[in-house]
């Protein structure tokens, strides 16, 4: 069901210093960089082994990342587990009374199906689920 830690999401005010850091320190460039309009976020991802570190920059004051940064500042935003069948996992979680932000998967970064689970149901950490699209 769960097959890996897909990525760790880190909220930042700007991804440009992040890209500079990764290039200067590690000599690497992003594996992907994109804007997800419906989530109002710009994302840059760096693959590290089989996992990814994703940095999230808000693209508007009404972005969920903007409100996160206002309340908590830069730092860990979420952890994402890769799953084989996201709909099955969401259905199981819902039947167990787990509070979901997304009851249906949607398209996320890097061409994956994603869904979020409310932090109150996961030890005060936002949990994301993702499934590779074949």
N, CA, C and O atoms as a printed pandas DataFrame, in Angstrom:
     atom_number atom_name residue_name chain_id  residue_number  x_coord  y_coord  z_coord
0              1         N          UNK        A               1    0.839   -1.185    0.000
1              2        CA          UNK        A               1    0.000    0.000    0.000
2              3         C          UNK        A               1    0.887    1.254    0.000
3              4         O          UNK        A               1    0.844    2.041   -0.945
4              5         N          UNK        A               2    1.689    1.439    1.056
5              6        CA          UNK        A               2    2.638    2.548    1.102
6              7         C          UNK        A               2    3.964    1.998    0.600
7              8         O          UNK        A               2    4.411    0.943    1.048
8              9         N          UNK        A               3    4.595    2.709   -0.329
9             10        CA          UNK        A               3    5.805    2.133   -0.897
10            11         C          UNK        A               3    7.080    2.938   -0.652
11            12         O          UNK        A               3    8.178    2.436   -0.893
12            13         N          UNK        A               4    6.951    4.180   -0.176
13            14        CA          UNK        A               4    8.162    4.960    0.097
14            15         C          UNK        A               4    7.772    6.320    0.667
15            16         O          UNK        A               4    6.615    6.734    0.601
16            17         N          UNK        A               5    8.770    7.003    1.227
17            18        CA          UNK        A               5    8.598    8.424    1.485
18            19         C          UNK        A               5    8.883    9.081    0.148
19            20         O          UNK        A               5   10.013    9.049   -0.338
20            21         N          UNK        A               6    7.873    9.670   -0.438
21            22        CA          UNK        A               6    8.017   10.271   -1.760
22            23         C          UNK        A               6    8.798   11.570   -1.675
23            24         O          UNK        A               6    9.767   11.775   -2.407
24            25         N          UNK        A               7    8.365   12.453   -0.769
25            26        CA          UNK        A               7    9.093   13.712   -0.610
26            27         C          UNK        A               7    8.767   14.381    0.707
27            28         O          UNK        A               7    7.784   14.059    1.374
28            29         N          UNK        A               8    9.613   15.311    1.053
29            30        CA          UNK        A               8    9.412   16.200    2.194
30            31         C          UNK        A               8    9.175   17.583    1.607
31            32         O          UNK        A               8    9.939   18.026    0.749
32            33         N          UNK        A               9    8.135   18.271    2.050
33            34        CA          UNK        A               9    7.821   19.612    1.566
34            35         C          UNK        A               9    8.258   20.669    2.562
35            36         O          UNK        A               9    7.927   20.593    3.746
36            37         N          UNK        A              10    8.994   21.646    2.084
37            38        CA          UNK        A              10    9.501   22.720    2.933
38            39         C          UNK        A              10    9.010   24.059    2.378
39            40         O          UNK        A              10    9.259   24.389    1.218
40            41         N          UNK        A              11    8.318   24.816    3.212
41            42        CA          UNK        A              11    7.793   26.127    2.812
42            43         C          UNK        A              11    8.902   27.172    2.913
43            44         O          UNK        A              11    9.598   27.263    3.923
44            45         N          UNK        A              12    9.051   27.955    1.848
45            46        CA          UNK        A              12   10.048   29.034    1.824
46            47         C          UNK        A              12    9.422   30.287    1.211
47            48         O          UNK        A              12    8.438   30.213    0.474
48            49         N          UNK        A              13   10.008   31.424    1.530
49            50        CA          UNK        A              13    9.522   32.681    0.954
50            51         C          UNK        A              13    9.883   32.786   -0.524
51            52         O          UNK        A              13    9.118   33.334   -1.318
52            53         N          UNK        A              14   11.050   32.259   -0.890
53            54        CA          UNK        A              14   11.510   32.312   -2.276
54            55         C          UNK        A              14   12.347   31.075   -2.586
55            56         O          UNK        A              14   13.187   30.673   -1.782
56            57         N          UNK        A              15   12.118   30.477   -3.747
57            58        CA          UNK        A              15   12.906   29.299   -4.108
58            59         C          UNK        A              15   14.242   29.644   -4.752
59            60         O          UNK        A              15   15.095   28.769   -4.901
60            61         N          UNK        A              16   14.439   30.900   -5.134
61            62        CA          UNK        A              16   15.708   31.272   -5.779
62            63         C          UNK        A              16   16.919   31.022   -4.876
63            64         O          UNK        A              16   17.896   30.439   -5.346
64            65         N          UNK        A              17   16.904   31.437   -3.598
65            66        CA          UNK        A              17   18.054   31.128   -2.735
66            67         C          UNK        A              17   18.249   29.620   -2.541
67            68         O          UNK        A              17   19.376   29.158   -2.360
68            69         N          UNK        A              18   17.162   28.860   -2.579
69            70        CA          UNK        A              18   17.247   27.406   -2.452
70            71         C          UNK        A              18   18.006   26.835   -3.648
71            72         O          UNK        A              18   18.914   26.019   -3.487
72            73         N          UNK        A              19   17.624   27.274   -4.851
73            74        CA          UNK        A              19   18.295   26.794   -6.058
74            75         C          UNK        A              19   19.780   27.173   -6.025
75            76         O          UNK        A              19   20.635   26.368   -6.396
76            77         N          UNK        A              20   20.083   28.386   -5.585
77            78        CA          UNK        A              20   21.476   28.820   -5.470
78            79         C          UNK        A              20   22.245   27.938   -4.485
79            80         O          UNK        A              20   23.375   27.531   -4.754
80            81         N          UNK        A              21   21.623   27.650   -3.351
81            82        CA          UNK        A              21   22.260   26.813   -2.333
82            83         C          UNK        A              21   22.575   25.427   -2.893
83            84         O          UNK        A              21   23.706   24.955   -2.774
84            85         N          UNK        A              22   21.593   24.776   -3.496
85            86        CA          UNK        A              22   21.800   23.423   -4.009
86            87         C          UNK        A              22   22.876   23.393   -5.102
87            88         O          UNK        A              22   23.659   22.447   -5.183
88            89         N          UNK        A              23   22.908   24.425   -5.930
89            90        CA          UNK        A              23   23.918   24.459   -6.992
90            91         C          UNK        A              23   25.309   24.728   -6.417
91            92         O          UNK        A              23   26.278   24.055   -6.769
92            93         N          UNK        A              24   25.392   25.718   -5.532
93            94        CA          UNK        A              24   26.676   26.110   -4.960
94            95         C          UNK        A              24   27.250   25.019   -4.058
95            96         O          UNK        A              24   28.436   24.699   -4.148
96            97         N          UNK        A              25   26.425   24.455   -3.200
97            98        CA          UNK        A              25   26.907   23.485   -2.211
98            99         C          UNK        A              25   27.020   22.075   -2.789
99           100         O          UNK        A              25   28.021   21.393   -2.572
100          101         N          UNK        A              26   25.989   21.634   -3.529
101          102        CA          UNK        A              26   25.956   20.248   -4.007
102          103         C          UNK        A              26   26.239   20.103   -5.503
103          104         O          UNK        A              26   26.440   18.994   -5.998
104          105         N          UNK        A              27   26.255   21.236   -6.222
105          106        CA          UNK        A              27   26.503   21.181   -7.647
106          107         C          UNK        A              27   25.361   20.582   -8.451
107          108         O          UNK        A              27   25.577   20.031   -9.531
108          109         N          UNK        A              28   24.129   20.692   -7.918
109          110        CA          UNK        A              28   22.981   20.121   -8.635
110          111         C          UNK        A              28   21.941   21.191   -8.951
111          112         O          UNK        A              28   21.841   22.217   -8.279
112          113         N          UNK        A              29   21.184   20.914   -9.985
113          114        CA          UNK        A              29   20.070   21.775  -10.380
114          115         C          UNK        A              29   18.773   21.029  -10.085
115          116         O          UNK        A              29   18.793   19.816   -9.875
116          117         N          UNK        A              30   17.645   21.739  -10.067
117          118        CA          UNK        A              30   16.375   21.070   -9.767
118          119         C          UNK        A              30   16.043   19.964  -10.770
119          120         O          UNK        A              30   16.355   20.062  -11.956
120          121         N          UNK        A              31   15.409   18.922  -10.267
121          122        CA          UNK        A              31   14.891   17.865  -11.134
122          123         C          UNK        A              31   13.593   18.312  -11.790
123          124         O          UNK        A              31   13.260   17.873  -12.891
124          125         N          UNK        A              32   12.867   19.183  -11.111
125          126        CA          UNK        A              32   11.673   19.786  -11.701
126          127         C          UNK        A              32   11.370   21.092  -10.999
127          128         O          UNK        A              32   11.718   21.301   -9.837
128          129         N          UNK        A              33   10.712   21.963  -11.744
129          130        CA          UNK        A              33   10.268   23.256  -11.218
130          131         C          UNK        A              33    8.980   23.583  -11.943
131          132         O          UNK        A              33    8.937   23.580  -13.173
132          133         N          UNK        A              34    7.932   23.866  -11.191
133          134        CA          UNK        A              34    6.646   24.140  -11.821
134          135         C          UNK        A              34    5.750   24.966  -10.914
135          136         O          UNK        A              34    5.988   25.109   -9.714
136          137         N          UNK        A              35    4.721   25.497  -11.533
137          138        CA          UNK        A              35    3.699   26.239  -10.804
138          139         C          UNK        A              35    2.416   25.409  -10.839
139          140         O          UNK        A              35    1.980   24.956  -11.897
140          141         N          UNK        A              36    1.831   25.224   -9.676
141          142        CA          UNK        A              36    0.545   24.530   -9.563
142          143         C          UNK        A              36   -0.476   25.621   -9.257
143          144         O          UNK        A              36   -0.628   26.036   -8.109
144          145         N          UNK        A              37   -1.170   26.078  -10.291
145          146        CA          UNK        A              37   -2.084   27.226  -10.187
146          147         C          UNK        A              37   -3.164   27.022   -9.133
147          148         O          UNK        A              37   -3.406   27.918   -8.324
148          149         N          UNK        A              38   -3.828   25.848   -9.125
149          150        CA          UNK        A              38   -4.954   25.663   -8.202
150          151         C          UNK        A              38   -4.503   25.605   -6.745
151          152         O          UNK        A              38   -5.317   25.798   -5.842
152          153         N          UNK        A              39   -3.209   25.340   -6.501
153          154        CA          UNK        A              39   -2.680   25.347   -5.141
154          155         C          UNK        A              39   -1.933   26.648   -4.839
155          156         O          UNK        A              39   -1.477   26.867   -3.717
156          157         N          UNK        A              40   -1.814   27.517   -5.867
157          158        CA          UNK        A              40   -1.159   28.816   -5.737
158          159         C          UNK        A              40    0.239   28.686   -5.152
159          160         O          UNK        A              40    0.600   29.344   -4.177
160          161         N          UNK        A              41    1.023   27.792   -5.800
161          162        CA          UNK        A              41    2.352   27.510   -5.287
162          163         C          UNK        A              41    3.325   27.251   -6.439
163          164         O          UNK        A              41    2.974   26.665   -7.463
164          165         N          UNK        A              42    4.546   27.707   -6.232
165          166        CA          UNK        A              42    5.644   27.396   -7.138
166          167         C          UNK        A              42    6.495   26.354   -6.420
167          168         O          UNK        A              42    6.833   26.514   -5.247
168          169         N          UNK        A              43    6.836   25.290   -7.134
169          170        CA          UNK        A              43    7.527   24.165   -6.520
170          171         C          UNK        A              43    8.824   23.887   -7.253
171          172         O          UNK        A              43    8.881   23.930   -8.482
172          173         N          UNK        A              44    9.863   23.603   -6.485
173          174        CA          UNK        A              44   11.118   23.130   -7.042
174          175         C          UNK        A              44   11.483   21.855   -6.280
175          176         O          UNK        A              44   11.434   21.816   -5.051
176          177         N          UNK        A              45   11.851   20.810   -7.034
177          178        CA          UNK        A              45   12.159   19.525   -6.413
178          179         C          UNK        A              45   13.560   19.046   -6.740
179          180         O          UNK        A              45   14.022   19.134   -7.878
180          181         N          UNK        A              46   14.220   18.539   -5.715
181          182        CA          UNK        A              46   15.565   17.977   -5.857
182          183         C          UNK        A              46   15.518   16.516   -5.421
183          184         O          UNK        A              46   15.149   16.218   -4.285
184          185         N          UNK        A              47   15.894   15.600   -6.323
185          186        CA          UNK        A              47   15.917   14.181   -5.976
186          187         C          UNK        A              47   17.185   13.885   -5.200
187          188         O          UNK        A              47   18.287   14.289   -5.572
188          189         N          UNK        A              48   16.987   13.163   -4.106
189          190        CA          UNK        A              48   18.093   12.728   -3.252
190          191         C          UNK        A              48   17.886   11.227   -3.070
191          192         O          UNK        A              48   17.037   10.810   -2.282
192          193         N          UNK        A              49   18.649   10.421   -3.785
193          194        CA          UNK        A              49   18.416    8.977   -3.765
194          195         C          UNK        A              49   17.056    8.682   -4.371
195          196         O          UNK        A              49   16.769    9.091   -5.496
196          197         N          UNK        A              50   16.228    7.978   -3.634
197          198        CA          UNK        A              50   14.886    7.641   -4.107
198          199         C          UNK        A              50   13.820    8.603   -3.613
199          200         O          UNK        A              50   12.636    8.406   -3.887
200          201         N          UNK        A              51   14.217    9.630   -2.896
201          202        CA          UNK        A              51   13.265   10.597   -2.352
202          203         C          UNK        A              51   13.520   11.978   -2.949
203          204         O          UNK        A              51   14.498   12.201   -3.664
204          205         N          UNK        A              52   12.619   12.885   -2.636
205          206        CA          UNK        A              52   12.694   14.242   -3.164
206          207         C          UNK        A              52   12.543   15.221   -2.007
207          208         O          UNK        A              52   11.758   14.995   -1.086
208          209         N          UNK        A              53   13.301   16.307   -2.065
209          210        CA          UNK        A              53   13.051   17.434   -1.183
210          211         C          UNK        A              53   12.411   18.502   -2.057
211          212         O          UNK        A              53   13.011   18.979   -3.020
212          213         N          UNK        A              54   11.178   18.872   -1.704
213          214        CA          UNK        A              54   10.428   19.875   -2.452
214          215         C          UNK        A              54   10.365   21.159   -1.657
215          216         O          UNK        A              54   10.109   21.150   -0.453
216          217         N          UNK        A              55   10.602   22.268   -2.345
217          218        CA          UNK        A              55   10.495   23.576   -1.714
218          219         C          UNK        A              55    9.304   24.287   -2.331
219          220         O          UNK        A              55    9.128   24.280   -3.549
220          221         N          UNK        A              56    8.485   24.902   -1.486
221          222        CA          UNK        A              56    7.211   25.494   -1.885
222          223         C          UNK        A              56    7.236   26.990   -1.639
223          224         O          UNK        A              56    7.472   27.441   -0.518
224          225         N          UNK        A              57    6.990   27.758   -2.693
225          226        CA          UNK        A              57    6.932   29.218   -2.606
226          227         C          UNK        A              57    5.516   29.659   -2.960
227          228         O          UNK        A              57    4.984   29.234   -3.986
228          229         N          UNK        A              58    4.892   30.504   -2.134
229          230        CA          UNK        A              58    3.545   30.982   -2.475
230          231         C          UNK        A              58    3.582   31.883   -3.703
231          232         O          UNK        A              58    4.550   32.612   -3.920
232          233         N          UNK        A              59    2.510   31.827   -4.512
233          234        CA          UNK        A              59    2.433   32.729   -5.663
234          235         C          UNK        A              59    1.265   33.695   -5.517
235          236         O          UNK        A              59    0.722   34.186   -6.507
236          237         N          UNK        A              60    0.894   33.957   -4.295
237          238        CA          UNK        A              60   -0.142   34.940   -4.015
238          239         C          UNK        A              60   -0.384   35.005   -2.518
239          240         O          UNK        A              60   -0.064   34.072   -1.781
240          241         N          UNK        A              61   -0.954   36.123   -2.077
241          242        CA          UNK        A              61   -1.215   36.269   -0.642
242          243         C          UNK        A              61   -2.312   35.328   -0.154
243          244         O          UNK        A              61   -2.436   35.084    1.046
244          245         N          UNK        A              62   -3.112   34.795   -1.089
245          246        CA          UNK        A              62   -4.179   33.867   -0.714
246          247         C          UNK        A              62   -3.738   32.407   -0.836
247          248         O          UNK        A              62   -4.567   31.502   -0.739
248          249         N          UNK        A              63   -2.454   32.174   -1.045
249          250        CA          UNK        A              63   -1.914   30.819   -1.114
250          251         C          UNK        A              63   -1.890   30.208    0.281
251          252         O          UNK        A              63   -1.584   30.905    1.249
252          253         N          UNK        A              64   -2.207   28.913    0.407
253          254        CA          UNK        A              64   -2.064   28.252    1.714
254          255         C          UNK        A              64   -0.635   28.349    2.250
255          256         O          UNK        A              64   -0.427   28.364    3.463
256          257         N          UNK        A              65    0.338   28.412    1.360
257          258        CA          UNK        A              65    1.731   28.524    1.805
258          259         C          UNK        A              65    1.981   29.908    2.419
259          260         O          UNK        A              65    2.759   30.033    3.365
260          261         N          UNK        A              66    1.325   30.945    1.887
261          262        CA          UNK        A              66    1.457   32.286    2.476
262          263         C          UNK        A              66    0.989   32.292    3.923
263          264         O          UNK        A              66    1.668   32.821    4.803
264          265         N          UNK        A              67   -0.186   31.695    4.163
265          266        CA          UNK        A              67   -0.694   31.690    5.543
266          267         C          UNK        A              67    0.180   30.818    6.441
267          268         O          UNK        A              67    0.363   31.137    7.616
268          269         N          UNK        A              68    0.722   29.724    5.908
269          270        CA          UNK        A              68    1.645   28.888    6.678
270          271         C          UNK        A              68    2.870   29.703    7.084
271          272         O          UNK        A              68    3.281   29.682    8.245
272          273         N          UNK        A              69    3.455   30.425    6.115
273          274        CA          UNK        A              69    4.659   31.229    6.396
274          275         C          UNK        A              69    4.370   32.325    7.418
275          276         O          UNK        A              69    5.209   32.611    8.271
276          277         N          UNK        A              70    3.195   32.937    7.340
277          278        CA          UNK        A              70    2.831   33.990    8.301
278          279         C          UNK        A              70    2.747   33.431    9.716
279          280         O          UNK        A              70    3.197   34.067   10.669
280          281         N          UNK        A              71    2.168   32.235    9.847
281          282        CA          UNK        A              71    1.963   31.633   11.173
282          283         C          UNK        A              71    3.228   30.985   11.730
283          284         O          UNK        A              71    3.514   31.097   12.923
284          285         N          UNK        A              72    3.984   30.307   10.867
285          286        CA          UNK        A              72    5.077   29.472   11.360
286          287         C          UNK        A              72    6.454   29.832   10.833
287          288         O          UNK        A              72    7.464   29.399   11.388
288          289         N          UNK        A              73    6.504   30.617    9.772
289          290        CA          UNK        A              73    7.795   30.914    9.158
290          291         C          UNK        A              73    8.240   29.774    8.250
291          292         O          UNK        A              73    7.523   28.789    8.069
292          293         N          UNK        A              74    9.420   29.922    7.691
293          294        CA          UNK        A              74    9.933   28.898    6.787
294          295         C          UNK        A              74   10.222   27.614    7.555
295          296         O          UNK        A              74   10.614   27.639    8.722
296          297         N          UNK        A              75   10.019   26.491    6.869
297          298        CA          UNK        A              75   10.331   25.208    7.495
298          299         C          UNK        A              75    9.471   24.088    6.967
299          300         O          UNK        A              75    8.787   24.223    5.953
300          301         N          UNK        A              76    9.520   22.968    7.684
301          302        CA          UNK        A              76    8.796   21.762    7.280
302          303         C          UNK        A              76    7.311   22.059    7.105
303          304         O          UNK        A              76    6.660   22.568    8.016
304          305         N          UNK        A              77    6.788   21.740    5.940
305          306        CA          UNK        A              77    5.379   21.957    5.643
306          307         C          UNK        A              77    4.606   20.643    5.640
307          308         O          UNK        A              77    3.517   20.564    6.209
308          309         N          UNK        A              78    5.162   19.606    5.001
309          310        CA          UNK        A              78    4.466   18.326    4.962
310          311         C          UNK        A              78    5.417   17.184    4.638
311          312         O          UNK        A              78    6.539   17.389    4.176
312          313         N          UNK        A              79    4.931   15.978    4.896
313          314        CA          UNK        A              79    5.630   14.769    4.475
314          315         C          UNK        A              79    4.688   14.028    3.531
315          316         O          UNK        A              79    3.476   13.991    3.747
316          317         N          UNK        A              80    5.255   13.446    2.495
317          318        CA          UNK        A              80    4.445   12.773    1.485
318          319         C          UNK        A              80    4.856   11.312    1.363
319          320         O          UNK        A              80    6.029   10.994    1.165
320          321         N          UNK        A              81    3.865   10.430    1.485
321          322        CA          UNK        A              81    4.088    9.007    1.272
322          323         C          UNK        A              81    3.591    8.612   -0.102
323          324         O          UNK        A              81    2.484    8.972   -0.503
324          325         N          UNK        A              82    4.413    7.871   -0.818
325          326        CA          UNK        A              82    3.992    7.301   -2.086
326          327         C          UNK        A              82    3.133    6.079   -1.819
327          328         O          UNK        A              82    3.453    5.264   -0.953
328          329         N          UNK        A              83    2.051    5.953   -2.555
329          330        CA          UNK        A              83    1.141    4.814   -2.400
330          331         C          UNK        A              83    0.878    4.199   -3.772
331          332         O          UNK        A              83    1.042    4.844   -4.807
332          333         N          UNK        A              84    0.465    2.932   -3.747
333          334        CA          UNK        A              84    0.167    2.233   -5.001
334          335         C          UNK        A              84   -1.205    2.592   -5.548
335          336         O          UNK        A              84   -1.383    2.694   -6.761
336          337         N          UNK        A              85   -2.193    2.788   -4.646
337          338        CA          UNK        A              85   -3.569    3.080   -5.062
338          339         C          UNK        A              85   -4.139    4.152   -4.141
339          340         O          UNK        A              85   -4.680    3.845   -3.079
340          341         N          UNK        A              86   -4.015    5.403   -4.549
341          342        CA          UNK        A              86   -4.400    6.530   -3.695
342          343         C          UNK        A              86   -5.885    6.508   -3.342
343          344         O          UNK        A              86   -6.259    6.843   -2.218
344          345         N          UNK        A              87   -6.730    6.115   -4.293
345          346        CA          UNK        A              87   -8.172    6.081   -4.013
346          347         C          UNK        A              87   -8.497    5.046   -2.940
347          348         O          UNK        A              87   -9.334    5.291   -2.072
348          349         N          UNK        A              88   -7.842    3.899   -2.997
349          350        CA          UNK        A              88   -8.046    2.856   -1.986
350          351         C          UNK        A              88   -7.643    3.350   -0.601
351          352         O          UNK        A              88   -8.347    3.114    0.381
352          353         N          UNK        A              89   -6.499    4.040   -0.531
353          354        CA          UNK        A              89   -6.017    4.554    0.759
354          355         C          UNK        A              89   -6.979    5.614    1.298
355          356         O          UNK        A              89   -7.299    5.607    2.487
356          357         N          UNK        A              90   -7.441    6.524    0.441
357          358        CA          UNK        A              90   -8.386    7.557    0.878
358          359         C          UNK        A              90   -9.694    6.945    1.366
359          360         O          UNK        A              90  -10.239    7.375    2.383
360          361         N          UNK        A              91  -10.193    5.961    0.659
361          362        CA          UNK        A              91  -11.435    5.291    1.054
362          363         C          UNK        A              91  -11.266    4.622    2.415
363          364         O          UNK        A              91  -12.144    4.727    3.271
364          365         N          UNK        A              92  -10.145    3.935    2.617
365          366        CA          UNK        A              92   -9.879    3.276    3.898
366          367         C          UNK        A              92   -9.769    4.296    5.019
367          368         O          UNK        A              92  -10.345    4.107    6.090
368          369         N          UNK        A              93   -9.031    5.380    4.778
369          370        CA          UNK        A              93   -8.876    6.412    5.804
370          371         C          UNK        A              93  -10.222    7.023    6.180
371          372         O          UNK        A              93  -10.530    7.199    7.359
372          373         N          UNK        A              94  -11.022    7.345    5.159
373          374        CA          UNK        A              94  -12.332    7.948    5.412
374          375         C          UNK        A              94  -13.207    6.999    6.230
375          376         O          UNK        A              94  -13.907    7.440    7.141
376          377         N          UNK        A              95  -13.177    5.717    5.921
377          378        CA          UNK        A              95  -13.993    4.735    6.654
378          379         C          UNK        A              95  -13.544    4.601    8.107
379          380         O          UNK        A              95  -14.314    4.172    8.966
380          381         N          UNK        A              96  -12.291    4.971    8.375
381          382        CA          UNK        A              96  -11.758    4.906    9.733
382          383         C          UNK        A              96  -11.907    6.226   10.489
383          384         O          UNK        A              96  -11.421    6.368   11.611
384          385         N          UNK        A              97  -12.589    7.193    9.857
385          386        CA          UNK        A              97  -12.843    8.465   10.515
386          387         C          UNK        A              97  -11.673    9.434   10.483
387          388         O          UNK        A              97  -11.657   10.408   11.235
388          389         N          UNK        A              98  -10.706    9.185    9.635
389          390        CA          UNK        A              98   -9.564   10.086    9.509
390          391         C          UNK        A              98  -10.005   11.322    8.736
391          392         O          UNK        A              98  -10.661   11.214    7.700
392          393         N          UNK        A              99   -9.643   12.495    9.243
393          394        CA          UNK        A              99  -10.049   13.756    8.620
394          395         C          UNK        A              99   -9.204   14.029    7.381
395          396         O          UNK        A              99   -7.985   14.180    7.462
396          397         N          UNK        A             100   -9.874   14.090    6.235
397          398        CA          UNK        A             100   -9.200   14.313    4.962
398          399         C          UNK        A             100   -9.413   15.745    4.494
399          400         O          UNK        A             100  -10.490   16.311    4.682
400          401         N          UNK        A             101   -8.404   16.319    3.896
401          402        CA          UNK        A             101   -8.554   17.604    3.215
402          403         C          UNK        A             101   -9.090   17.342    1.814
403          404         O          UNK        A             101   -9.961   18.060    1.323
404          405         N          UNK        A             102   -8.554   16.298    1.176
405          406        CA          UNK        A             102   -8.999   15.890   -0.160
406          407         C          UNK        A             102   -9.608   14.501   -0.089
407          408         O          UNK        A             102   -8.924   13.537    0.256
408          409         N          UNK        A             103  -10.885   14.393   -0.412
409          410        CA          UNK        A             103  -11.519   13.072   -0.447
410          411         C          UNK        A             103  -11.310   12.389   -1.790
411          412         O          UNK        A             103  -11.486   11.177   -1.912
412          413         N          UNK        A             104  -10.938   13.164   -2.786
413          414        CA          UNK        A             104  -10.632   12.635   -4.121
414          415         C          UNK        A             104   -9.241   13.123   -4.507
415          416         O          UNK        A             104   -8.867   14.248   -4.172
416          417         N          UNK        A             105   -8.470   12.291   -5.207
417          418        CA          UNK        A             105   -7.151   12.736   -5.650
418          419         C          UNK        A             105   -7.252   13.845   -6.690
419          420         O          UNK        A             105   -8.250   13.969   -7.399
420          421         N          UNK        A             106   -6.189   14.648   -6.763
421          422        CA          UNK        A             106   -6.096   15.695   -7.774
422          423         C          UNK        A             106   -4.686   15.664   -8.355
423          424         O          UNK        A             106   -3.809   14.967   -7.843
424          425         N          UNK        A             107   -4.480   16.416   -9.416
425          426        CA          UNK        A             107   -3.168   16.438  -10.051
426          427         C          UNK        A             107   -2.222   17.334   -9.262
427          428         O          UNK        A             107   -2.562   18.464   -8.912
428          429         N          UNK        A             108   -1.034   16.813   -8.990
429          430        CA          UNK        A             108   -0.035   17.570   -8.247
430          431         C          UNK        A             108    1.249   17.715   -9.034
431          432         O          UNK        A             108    1.284   17.481  -10.243
432          433         N          UNK        A             109    2.292   18.098   -8.343
433          434        CA          UNK        A             109    3.600   18.314   -8.972
434          435         C          UNK        A             109    4.170   17.008   -9.507
435          436         O          UNK        A             109    3.814   15.922   -9.050
436          437         N          UNK        A             110    5.035   17.133  -10.455
437          438        CA          UNK        A             110    5.754   16.015  -11.059
438          439         C          UNK        A             110    4.797   14.997  -11.684
439          440         O          UNK        A             110    5.131   13.819  -11.809
440          441         N          UNK        A             111    3.589   15.464  -12.080
441          442        CA          UNK        A             111    2.631   14.622  -12.781
442          443         C          UNK        A             111    2.048   13.495  -11.954
443          444         O          UNK        A             111    1.731   12.440  -12.503
444          445         N          UNK        A             112    1.896   13.684  -10.648
445          446        CA          UNK        A             112    1.376   12.635   -9.769
446          447         C          UNK        A             112   -0.034   12.972   -9.302
447          448         O          UNK        A             112   -0.423   14.139   -9.257
448          449         N          UNK        A             113   -0.796   11.932   -8.953
449          450        CA          UNK        A             113   -2.067   12.124   -8.255
450          451         C          UNK        A             113   -1.719   12.360   -6.791
451          452         O          UNK        A             113   -0.875   11.666   -6.225
452          453         N          UNK        A             114   -2.378   13.349   -6.178
453          454        CA          UNK        A             114   -2.089   13.666   -4.779
454          455         C          UNK        A             114   -3.372   13.872   -3.987
455          456         O          UNK        A             114   -4.437   14.098   -4.561
456          457         N          UNK        A             115   -3.261   13.793   -2.676
457          458        CA          UNK        A             115   -4.344   14.130   -1.755
458          459         C          UNK        A             115   -3.709   14.431   -0.397
459          460         O          UNK        A             115   -2.670   13.873   -0.044
460          461         N          UNK        A             116   -4.354   15.324    0.357
461          462        CA          UNK        A             116   -3.832   15.714    1.667
462          463         C          UNK        A             116   -4.737   15.219    2.787
463          464         O          UNK        A             116   -5.959   15.166    2.649
464          465         N          UNK        A             117   -4.104   14.858    3.898
465          466        CA          UNK        A             117   -4.779   14.424    5.117
466          467         C          UNK        A             117   -4.557   15.522    6.158
467          468         O          UNK        A             117   -3.448   16.038    6.298
468          469         N          UNK        A             118   -5.601   15.869    6.874
469          470        CA          UNK        A             118   -5.534   16.959    7.850
470          471         C          UNK        A             118   -4.493   16.666    8.936
471          472         O          UNK        A             118   -4.391   15.534    9.410
472          473         N          UNK        A             119   -3.721   17.684    9.328
473          474        CA          UNK        A             119   -2.704   17.487   10.370
474          475         C          UNK        A             119   -3.259   16.939   11.683
475          476         O          UNK        A             119   -2.550   16.233   12.400
476          477         N          UNK        A             120   -4.506   17.248   12.008
477          478        CA          UNK        A             120   -5.093   16.751   13.256
478          479         C          UNK        A             120   -5.209   15.231   13.263
479          480         O          UNK        A             120   -5.327   14.614   14.321
480          481         N          UNK        A             121   -5.174   14.635   12.076
481          482        CA          UNK        A             121   -5.248   13.177   11.985
482          483         C          UNK        A             121   -3.877   12.531   11.843
483          484         O          UNK        A             121   -3.784   11.306   11.762
484          485         N          UNK        A             122   -2.802   13.332   11.809
485          486        CA          UNK        A             122   -1.457   12.793   11.615
486          487         C          UNK        A             122   -0.452   13.547   12.489
487          488         O          UNK        A             122    0.525   14.101   11.985
488          489         N          UNK        A             123   -0.696   13.564   13.787
489          490        CA          UNK        A             123    0.264   14.058   14.766
490          491         C          UNK        A             123    0.706   15.492   14.512
491          492         O          UNK        A             123    1.872   15.835   14.707
492          493         N          UNK        A             124   -0.234   16.331   14.074
493          494        CA          UNK        A             124   -0.017   17.753   13.798
494          495         C          UNK        A             124    0.965   18.019   12.659
495          496         O          UNK        A             124    1.597   19.075   12.615
496          497         N          UNK        A             125    1.091   17.070   11.747
497          498        CA          UNK        A             125    1.897   17.254   10.540
498          499         C          UNK        A             125    0.983   17.025    9.340
499          500         O          UNK        A             125    0.233   16.050    9.305
500          501         N          UNK        A             126    1.044   17.911    8.368
501          502        CA          UNK        A             126    0.260   17.744    7.144
502          503         C          UNK        A             126    0.817   16.534    6.394
503          504         O          UNK        A             126    2.017   16.453    6.134
504          505         N          UNK        A             127   -0.057   15.606    6.053
505          506        CA          UNK        A             127    0.332   14.397    5.334
506          507         C          UNK        A             127   -0.200   14.473    3.904
507          508         O          UNK        A             127   -1.380   14.739    3.674
508          509         N          UNK        A             128    0.690   14.236    2.962
509          510        CA          UNK        A             128    0.297   14.153    1.564
510          511         C          UNK        A             128    0.474   12.716    1.101
511          512         O          UNK        A             128    1.425   12.043    1.498
512          513         N          UNK        A             129   -0.433   12.252    0.270
513          514        CA          UNK        A             129   -0.315   10.965   -0.385
514          515         C          UNK        A             129   -0.093   11.216   -1.860
515          516         O          UNK        A             129   -0.674   12.146   -2.420
516          517         N          UNK        A             130    0.734   10.410   -2.503
517          518        CA          UNK        A             130    0.925   10.585   -3.943
518          519         C          UNK        A             130    1.000    9.236   -4.625
519          520         O          UNK        A             130    1.451    8.244   -4.055
520          521         N          UNK        A             131    0.544    9.233   -5.857
521          522        CA          UNK        A             131    0.587    8.029   -6.689
522          523         C          UNK        A             131    1.131    8.390   -8.056
523          524         O          UNK        A             131    0.679    9.343   -8.692
524          525         N          UNK        A             132    2.104    7.616   -8.497
525          526        CA          UNK        A             132    2.628    7.788   -9.849
526          527         C          UNK        A             132    1.506    7.504  -10.841
527          528         O          UNK        A             132    0.714    6.584  -10.638
528          529         N          UNK        A             133    1.437    8.281  -11.901
529          530        CA          UNK        A             133    0.468    8.033  -12.956
530          531         C          UNK        A             133    1.187    7.292  -14.067
531          532         O          UNK        A             133    2.185    7.773  -14.603
532          533         N          UNK        A             134    0.669    6.106  -14.412
533          534        CA          UNK        A             134    1.357    5.318  -15.449
534          535         C          UNK        A             134    1.037    5.772  -16.835
535          536         O          UNK        A             134    1.542    5.203  -17.803
